[in-house]
Amino acid sequence: MDAVYLEKIGLTKNESIIYLTLLRIGTSKTGNLLKSAKINSGKIYEILEALKQKGLVSETIQDRVKYFTAAPPQQVLHYIEMKKNAVLEQEAIAQKMIPQLTVLRKEHLENKKILVYTGFRGIITAAEEALENTPAGQEILSLGISDINAKYQHYWVKWEKMRQKKKIAARYVLSEKGIIYNDLKKEKRIQLKILELDTPVGVDIYGKDKILILHYQEPVTCTLIYDEHTATSFKSFFEAMWKTAKKP
């Protein structure tokens, strides 16, 4: 069996090798174990201790000599269960912390109106933050949606479901009637128009006071602006484009 499979469930490379070696050779002293495993002797006790903590190795002492035995393979499932329980416990702690952390963040950002995120993961963070802070009954306007960025469409389909759940209406100006249009036309609370506009960025206006400027070319960035006056200016520009754009 290849040690890489045990690495995938959380063991280190050396832990995987030692556990598999003990399964193969049976109860062993460290000398025989190192010879069979063919690894550096410097950290053998540290590796064995880690495996003991995971419940995958047991230790006995005979005539003042330590012997180590691999736990039954079924114990691997118990180890995974232990990890799952630890994650659930961490999640519960995180849930309790989120309200306090949110307050801290808001206090820090009170006087900041512009946030810059990098990478598509950053775009996701900004888009979900803007959506979360947009009340039901307001509207999201979007300009510069292009099939050039269709590789990210799997996420925006998911985001659309979140928008609909919040009962927020949307109007989008697309650069072409293509892949993204075919996805969006199925959605609810949405109006679509087409305007052949070659723009390197996308602009989203959330409600009364939030603007997202999305730059999909490398390096991918997203600028989130909190400012009602700036949002009003972008809305005026959007409305001009909306009047010019054609219905599909």
VMD Tcl script that draws the C-alpha trace (Angstrom):
set ca {
  {0.00 0.00 0.00}
  {1.25 3.47 -0.86}
  {1.80 5.80 2.11}
  {0.27 8.65 0.13}
  {-3.24 7.41 0.95}
  {-2.61 7.81 4.66}
  {-1.14 11.26 4.02}
  {-4.47 12.24 2.41}
  {-6.28 11.61 5.71}
  {-3.89 13.70 7.76}
  {-0.79 11.67 8.58}
  {2.64 13.04 7.68}
  {4.78 11.14 5.18}
  {6.99 9.64 7.91}
  {4.00 8.79 10.13}
  {2.44 6.94 7.19}
  {5.64 5.01 6.49}
  {6.13 4.02 10.14}
  {2.50 2.90 10.59}
  {2.58 0.79 7.42}
  {5.94 -0.67 8.38}
  {4.65 -1.71 11.82}
  {1.60 -3.31 10.21}
  {3.93 -5.29 7.96}
  {6.61 -6.40 10.46}
  {4.55 -6.50 13.65}
  {5.68 -5.46 17.14}
  {9.16 -4.02 16.92}
  {11.95 -2.14 18.64}
  {13.01 1.16 17.12}
  {16.17 -0.32 15.62}
  {14.37 -2.93 13.55}
  {11.66 -0.41 12.73}
  {14.14 2.13 11.35}
  {15.93 -0.54 9.33}
  {12.67 -1.70 7.75}
  {11.20 1.78 7.24}
  {14.45 3.23 5.84}
  {13.99 6.67 7.35}
  {16.24 9.00 9.34}
  {16.54 7.97 12.99}
  {16.60 11.53 14.33}
  {12.85 11.91 14.83}
  {11.67 8.35 15.30}
  {10.41 8.88 18.87}
  {8.66 12.10 17.84}
  {6.93 10.24 14.98}
  {5.92 7.36 17.23}
  {4.59 9.76 19.86}
  {2.46 11.50 17.19}
  {1.08 8.13 16.08}
  {0.32 7.24 19.70}
  {-1.60 10.50 20.09}
  {-3.60 9.56 16.98}
  {-4.36 6.17 18.48}
  {-2.50 4.33 15.70}
  {0.43 2.93 17.69}
  {0.73 1.40 21.15}
  {3.84 1.04 23.30}
  {4.92 -1.70 25.69}
  {8.09 -2.14 27.76}
  {9.78 -5.50 28.15}
  {13.07 -5.83 30.05}
  {13.43 -2.04 29.96}
  {13.18 -2.02 26.16}
  {10.36 -0.21 24.35}
  {8.37 -2.11 21.75}
  {5.84 -0.55 19.38}
  {2.79 -2.12 17.75}
  {0.51 -0.78 15.03}
  {-3.14 -0.42 16.03}
  {-5.68 -2.43 13.99}
  {-6.52 -0.76 10.63}
  {-10.07 -0.10 11.90}
  {-8.48 2.47 14.22}
  {-7.84 4.64 11.16}
  {-11.61 5.22 10.98}
  {-11.66 6.13 14.67}
  {-8.86 8.62 13.98}
  {-10.92 10.23 11.19}
  {-13.94 10.35 13.50}
  {-11.79 12.05 16.14}
  {-10.71 14.64 13.55}
  {-14.34 15.24 12.54}
  {-15.33 15.81 16.16}
  {-12.44 18.24 16.61}
  {-13.55 20.19 13.51}
  {-17.13 20.34 14.80}
  {-15.87 21.63 18.14}
  {-13.75 24.27 16.36}
  {-16.76 25.27 14.25}
  {-18.90 25.72 17.37}
  {-16.21 27.93 18.93}
  {-15.91 29.94 15.71}
  {-19.68 30.48 15.59}
  {-19.57 31.95 19.09}
  {-16.65 34.20 18.16}
  {-18.07 35.58 14.90}
  {-20.34 38.26 16.45}
  {-17.44 39.65 18.51}
  {-15.03 39.49 15.58}
  {-17.60 41.28 13.39}
  {-17.88 44.11 15.91}
  {-14.08 44.43 16.01}
  {-13.91 44.57 12.21}
  {-16.64 47.20 11.96}
  {-14.90 49.36 14.53}
  {-11.68 49.11 12.54}
  {-13.40 49.93 9.25}
  {-15.63 52.76 10.46}
  {-13.58 55.41 8.69}
  {-12.50 53.28 5.75}
  {-14.58 53.43 2.59}
  {-12.39 51.46 0.20}
  {-11.25 47.85 0.53}
  {-9.10 46.05 -2.04}
  {-9.18 42.25 -2.35}
  {-6.89 40.10 -4.49}
  {-7.48 36.80 -6.26}
  {-10.84 35.27 -7.13}
  {-11.19 34.17 -3.51}
  {-11.01 37.88 -2.68}
  {-13.77 38.63 -5.21}
  {-15.95 36.02 -3.52}
  {-15.32 37.61 -0.10}
  {-16.15 41.10 -1.38}
  {-19.25 40.01 -3.31}
  {-20.69 38.11 -0.36}
  {-19.92 40.94 2.06}
  {-21.63 43.46 -0.23}
  {-24.65 41.18 -0.70}
  {-24.93 40.50 3.04}
  {-25.03 44.26 3.71}
  {-27.66 44.96 1.04}
  {-31.22 44.91 2.48}
  {-34.12 43.15 0.78}
  {-36.06 45.49 -1.46}
  {-32.97 47.25 -2.80}
  {-31.47 46.56 -6.22}
  {-28.18 45.35 -7.63}
  {-26.98 46.81 -10.93}
  {-24.18 45.26 -12.97}
  {-22.29 46.46 -16.01}
  {-19.57 44.84 -18.11}
  {-20.56 41.18 -17.71}
  {-18.69 39.27 -20.41}
  {-18.20 35.67 -21.51}
  {-14.46 36.38 -21.35}
  {-14.87 35.76 -17.62}
  {-17.13 32.70 -18.01}
  {-14.60 30.46 -16.24}
  {-15.82 32.00 -12.98}
  {-19.49 31.48 -13.83}
  {-19.85 28.40 -11.60}
  {-19.49 30.67 -8.58}
  {-21.82 33.42 -9.85}
  {-24.57 30.86 -10.44}
  {-24.31 30.01 -6.73}
  {-24.21 33.73 -5.85}
  {-27.43 34.30 -7.84}
  {-29.24 31.81 -5.59}
  {-28.04 33.80 -2.57}
  {-29.34 37.03 -4.13}
  {-32.74 35.51 -4.82}
  {-32.95 34.12 -1.29}
  {-32.57 37.70 -0.01}
  {-35.33 38.85 -2.42}
  {-33.07 41.45 -4.03}
  {-33.86 42.48 -7.61}
  {-31.17 42.86 -10.26}
  {-30.57 44.55 -13.61}
  {-27.58 43.47 -15.67}
  {-26.02 44.85 -18.85}
  {-24.15 42.06 -20.63}
  {-21.54 42.49 -23.33}
  {-22.95 39.64 -25.42}
  {-25.73 37.09 -25.60}
  {-23.70 34.00 -24.78}
  {-22.90 31.51 -22.02}
  {-23.55 33.85 -19.10}
  {-26.77 35.17 -20.64}
  {-28.08 31.61 -21.01}
  {-27.45 31.00 -17.30}
  {-28.89 34.29 -16.09}
  {-32.10 34.21 -18.15}
  {-33.26 31.30 -15.97}
  {-33.01 33.33 -12.76}
  {-35.77 35.23 -10.96}
  {-36.03 38.92 -10.05}
  {-33.73 39.83 -12.90}
  {-33.76 42.02 -16.03}
  {-31.15 41.61 -18.76}
  {-30.00 43.82 -21.62}
  {-27.18 43.56 -24.14}
  {-24.68 46.29 -24.99}
  {-21.54 45.52 -26.96}
  {-19.17 47.21 -24.59}
  {-15.49 46.26 -24.46}
  {-14.45 46.94 -20.87}
  {-11.58 45.41 -18.87}
  {-13.57 45.62 -15.64}
  {-17.00 44.79 -14.32}
  {-18.92 47.20 -12.12}
  {-21.59 46.13 -9.62}
  {-23.68 48.59 -7.60}
  {-25.27 47.14 -4.48}
  {-28.21 49.07 -3.08}
  {-27.63 52.68 -2.09}
  {-24.00 52.83 -1.09}
  {-21.78 49.96 -2.27}
  {-19.79 49.54 -5.49}
  {-17.70 46.58 -6.61}
  {-15.12 47.10 -9.33}
  {-13.95 43.72 -10.59}
  {-10.76 43.29 -12.58}
  {-10.54 39.71 -13.88}
  {-7.23 39.96 -15.71}
  {-4.15 38.85 -13.79}
  {-3.55 39.91 -11.13}
  {-7.25 39.46 -10.29}
  {-8.46 42.23 -7.97}
  {-11.69 43.60 -6.59}
  {-12.28 47.03 -5.06}
  {-15.22 47.42 -2.67}
  {-16.29 51.02 -2.09}
  {-18.70 52.12 0.65}
  {-19.94 55.58 -0.29}
  {-23.44 56.75 -1.18}
  {-22.32 59.71 -3.34}
  {-19.99 57.48 -5.39}
  {-22.74 54.88 -5.74}
  {-25.14 57.56 -7.00}
  {-22.64 58.62 -9.68}
  {-22.16 55.03 -10.83}
  {-25.94 54.55 -10.89}
  {-26.33 57.53 -13.21}
  {-23.74 56.01 -15.56}
  {-25.49 52.64 -15.37}
  {-28.90 54.15 -16.19}
  {-27.42 55.83 -19.27}
  {-26.01 52.47 -20.42}
  {-29.31 50.76 -19.59}
  {-31.21 53.13 -21.88}
  {-28.74 52.49 -24.69}
  {-28.66 48.71 -24.25}
  {-31.02 46.45 -26.17}
  {-33.37 43.78 -24.89}
  {-32.20 40.26 -25.86}
}
mol new
graphics top color blue
foreach p $ca { graphics top sphere $p radius 0.5 }
foreach p [lrange $ca 0 end-1] q [lrange $ca 1 end] { graphics top cylinder $p $q radius 0.2 }
display resetview
